[in-house]
Amino acid sequence: MQRRKKRVYFIFNEDAVLGLPMRLTVSLIIGTVALIAILSYILNPCLFPGRMIISVNPIVATISGSEPENVTFMVYVNTTDGHPISGASVLIRGLGGAEAGFTDHSGKVLLQIRVLLEAGTQEGYVDISVKAACREPFEHQDMIKIVKSNR
């Protein structure tokens, strides 16, 4: 019995060899674009963040003396349609005090800060900063006025 040798033939295709790097390059570019799109959505899920309406009560607060005093503010955070925004981060700071909190389901938070007007000054201002998911951040310097009473 004679054993026959099998012959293996290779087909040489020059187009496939030249086209392979081009296909890899195109696949790499498409994969990179897809990865960037996925990461940008994960990091910022809102393509068009909405605005917020912020209201503070009182907008002008009065303190009596030259000693540090606690001042309480009610902050309301709503959409431009008037719907409350829950879970918004609210920060009030200035005049030596600061306080932060999150809005409840009705879009409000109660914050109390300890303020002190310097000797010789009759008024000062407090800043407010509000951040919420899918909303443009709100920052306003000197939004709240603190006045020393003339007693």
Residue pairs with C-beta under 8 A, 6 or more apart in sequence:
45 134
46 133
46 134
49 134
49 135
49 136
50 79
50 80
50 134
50 135
50 136
51 79
51 80
51 135
51 136
52 77
52 78
52 79
52 80
52 85
52 88
52 130
52 132
52 135
52 136
52 138
53 77
53 78
53 79
53 80
53 82
54 75
54 76
54 77
54 128
54 130
54 138
54 140
55 75
55 76
55 78
56 73
56 74
56 75
56 76
56 128
56 143
56 144
57 73
57 74
57 76
58 73
58 144
59 143
59 144
59 145
60 144
60 145
60 146
60 147
61 71
61 73
61 144
61 145
61 146
61 147
62 146
62 147
62 148
62 149
63 69
63 71
63 115
63 117
63 146
63 147
63 148
63 149
64 148
64 149
64 151
65 148
66 116
66 117
66 119
66 148
67 116
68 96
68 97
68 114
68 115
68 116
69 114
69 115
69 116
70 112
70 113
70 114
71 112
71 113
71 114
71 115
71 146
72 110
72 111
72 112
73 92
73 110
73 111
73 112
73 113
73 144
74 108
74 109
74 110
75 90
75 92
75 103
75 108
75 109
75 110
75 111
75 128
75 130
76 84
76 107
76 108
77 84
77 85
77 88
77 90
77 103
77 107
77 108
77 109
77 130
77 132
78 84
78 85
78 107
79 85
83 107
84 103
84 105
84 106
84 107
84 108
85 103
85 107
85 132
85 135
86 103
86 104
86 105
86 106
86 107
87 102
87 103
87 132
87 133
88 102
88 103
88 107
88 109
88 130
88 131
88 132
88 135
89 100
89 101
89 102
89 130
89 131
89 132
90 100
90 101
90 102
90 103
90 109
90 111
90 128
90 129
90 130
91 98
91 99
91 100
91 128
91 129
91 130
92 98
92 99
92 100
92 111
92 113
92 126
92 127
92 128
92 144
93 99
93 113
93 126
93 127
93 129
94 113
94 115
94 124
94 125
94 126
94 127
94 144
95 113
95 115
95 116
95 117
95 124
95 125
95 126
95 146
96 114
96 115
96 116
97 113
97 114
97 115
97 116
97 126
98 113
99 111
99 112
99 113
100 111
101 109
101 110
101 111
102 109
103 109
103 132
113 126
115 124
115 126
115 146
117 123
117 124
117 146
117 148
118 124
121 148
122 147
122 148
123 145
123 146
123 147
123 148
124 145
124 146
125 141
125 142
125 143
125 144
125 145
125 146
126 142
126 143
126 144
126 145
126 146
127 139
127 140
127 141
127 142
127 143
127 144
128 138
128 139
128 140
128 143
128 144
129 137
129 138
129 139
129 140
130 137
130 138
130 139
131 137
131 138
